[in-house]
Amino acid sequence: MKILLLGNRGQFGTAFEKICRMRGIECIAPSHSELDVTQPQKISLALSKEAPDAVVNSTGIIDIGECESCPLDAYKVNAQASLYLAEATVEKKITLVQTSTHLVFDGKSHQPYTEYDLPSPNTVYAATKLISEHYAITRNPKSYVVRFPTLFGHRRNEKSGFVEKMITKLIAGDPLRIADDRMDCPTWSEDAAREVAEIVVSRANFGLYHVANRGAVSYFDFIATLAKFLNSQSGIEAAKDKEFTARPPKPLRLAISSDKRPALRPWPEALQEYSEVYR
Ligand SMILES: NC(=O)c1ccc[n+]([C@@H]2O[C@H](COP(=O)([O-])OP(=O)(O)OC[C@H]3O[C@@H](n4cnc5c(N)ncnc54)[C@H](OP(=O)(O)O)[C@@H]3O)[C@@H](O)[C@H]2O)c1
């Protein structure tokens, strides 16, 4: 199988390329400058040149604040690119994998959201990701939409996610205040990548999948567990989410799980293995 991966320097793309290498899957991964997904002609050229069996779109503007300030750019990269990719892949009978986010939900549920729950995005970022899902599924019947929760893991670009920022503070021994009412199911990007590769290679039924390590956890419990794995001396105090001024406000309870696929391993196992590189 030959895969064309877009977004190879990001958090998911970095992991996906590694998993492909480990599984012996041929993975062509042009950089952002080599293939800008907002340029449909470049997409067509790449598909003609590489003739992949599947395209994995892991590109995006994922900073919520940046999407609010520049909604048109967010639409172009997060949503319109998915339309271009769906139209270009369906023509050539190529499978499309469109990545998406748990932020499409409103965060009011006390249960993990499954593939059968109704999205209700409340940010520009989430709305553009939901549109990307619709474009993929409606324009190319050979599409997978894979939604992730908050990811942690190595990435090639210089950005830093929530968990990586916490690791830096925990290693430095800085005191932390963390919300104990914000729920998620943080997932190792390598576990997510392994699952997405399996979905594609095993030719699972096309459609929507939630991909997450097992178990919902509060940010406080998650960071306290991480501190233990890192032998950190940081004092960690529990706080409430409303004490932090996120603009726009982020939905509060965003755990997801899959009703369609067997659960991935529990998050503490994945976190312990990931944190070993920092010890
Ligand atoms: N990270 C998370 O916690 C998380 C959680 C839920 C869902 N997701 C979803 O997972 C997917 C991947 O996210 P990520 O965390 O890997 O993002 P990321 O680390 O920000 O990486 C985004 C990638 O997209 C590339 N890119 C941006 N604009 C592009 C364009 N116009 N043309 C081509 N490439 C472009 C970037 O290249 P450069 O770096 O070279 O600019 C980078 O390789 C997204 O769909 C996101 O919504 C992520």
The ligand as a MOL file (V3000), in Angstrom:
LIG
                    3D

  0  0  0     0  0            999 V3000
M  V30 BEGIN CTAB
M  V30 COUNTS 48 52 0 0 0
M  V30 BEGIN ATOM
M  V30 1 N -2.8170 18.0700 18.2690 0
M  V30 2 C -3.9650 17.7860 18.8660 0
M  V30 3 O -4.0610 17.7740 20.1230 0
M  V30 4 C -5.1810 17.4330 18.0420 0
M  V30 5 C -6.3510 17.1060 18.7340 0
M  V30 6 C -7.4880 16.7570 18.0090 0
M  V30 7 C -7.4510 16.7300 16.6230 0
M  V30 8 N -6.3100 17.0910 15.9760 0 CHG=1
M  V30 9 C -6.3570 17.0670 14.5070 0
M  V30 10 O -5.2530 16.3100 14.0220 0
M  V30 11 C -4.8100 16.8460 12.7680 0
M  V30 12 C -3.3400 17.1400 12.8430 0
M  V30 13 O -3.1090 18.0530 13.8980 0
M  V30 14 P -1.6300 18.2810 14.4440 0
M  V30 15 O -1.7150 18.4540 15.9010 0
M  V30 16 O -0.7120 17.2640 13.8610 0 CHG=-1
M  V30 17 O -1.3470 19.7160 13.7970 0
M  V30 18 P 0.0590 20.5070 13.7430 0
M  V30 19 O 1.0360 19.8970 14.6640 0
M  V30 20 O -0.2760 21.9490 13.8780 0
M  V30 21 O 0.5510 20.2180 12.2390 0
M  V30 22 C -0.1580 20.7070 11.1410 0
M  V30 23 C 0.5640 20.3150 9.8770 0
M  V30 24 O -0.1290 20.9240 8.7940 0
M  V30 25 C 0.8330 21.5480 7.9420 0
M  V30 26 N 0.1610 22.6250 7.2200 0
M  V30 27 C -0.4410 23.7290 7.7310 0
M  V30 28 N -0.9830 24.4470 6.7250 0
M  V30 29 C -0.7230 23.7830 5.5670 0
M  V30 30 C -1.0170 24.0130 4.1970 0
M  V30 31 N -1.6950 25.1090 3.7920 0
M  V30 32 N -0.5920 23.1050 3.2750 0
M  V30 33 C 0.1110 22.0150 3.6580 0
M  V30 34 N 0.4310 21.7400 4.9360 0
M  V30 35 C 0.0110 22.6170 5.8830 0
M  V30 36 C 1.9250 22.0010 8.8820 0
M  V30 37 O 3.1340 22.2260 8.1750 0
M  V30 38 P 4.2580 23.2520 8.7730 0
M  V30 39 O 4.4250 22.8940 10.2290 0
M  V30 40 O 5.4530 22.9590 7.9590 0
M  V30 41 O 3.6660 24.6070 8.5720 0
M  V30 42 C 2.0110 20.7840 9.7970 0
M  V30 43 O 2.7950 19.7830 9.1800 0
M  V30 44 C -5.6880 18.0820 12.5030 0
M  V30 45 O -6.7690 17.6760 11.6990 0
M  V30 46 C -6.2190 18.4470 13.8840 0
M  V30 47 O -7.4580 19.1060 13.8040 0
M  V30 48 C -5.1700 17.4310 16.6450 0
M  V30 END ATOM
M  V30 BEGIN BOND
M  V30 1 1 1 2
M  V30 2 2 2 3
M  V30 3 1 2 4
M  V30 4 1 4 5
M  V30 5 2 4 48
M  V30 6 2 5 6
M  V30 7 1 6 7
M  V30 8 2 7 8
M  V30 9 1 8 9
M  V30 10 1 8 48
M  V30 11 1 9 10
M  V30 12 1 9 46
M  V30 13 1 10 11
M  V30 14 1 11 12
M  V30 15 1 11 44
M  V30 16 1 12 13
M  V30 17 1 13 14
M  V30 18 2 14 15
M  V30 19 1 14 16
M  V30 20 1 14 17
M  V30 21 1 17 18
M  V30 22 2 18 19
M  V30 23 1 18 20
M  V30 24 1 18 21
M  V30 25 1 21 22
M  V30 26 1 22 23
M  V30 27 1 23 24
M  V30 28 1 23 42
M  V30 29 1 24 25
M  V30 30 1 25 26
M  V30 31 1 25 36
M  V30 32 1 26 27
M  V30 33 1 26 35
M  V30 34 2 27 28
M  V30 35 1 28 29
M  V30 36 1 29 30
M  V30 37 2 29 35
M  V30 38 1 30 31
M  V30 39 2 30 32
M  V30 40 1 32 33
M  V30 41 2 33 34
M  V30 42 1 34 35
M  V30 43 1 36 37
M  V30 44 1 36 42
M  V30 45 1 37 38
M  V30 46 2 38 39
M  V30 47 1 38 40
M  V30 48 1 38 41
M  V30 49 1 42 43
M  V30 50 1 44 45
M  V30 51 1 44 46
M  V30 52 1 46 47
M  V30 END BOND
M  V30 END CTAB
M  END
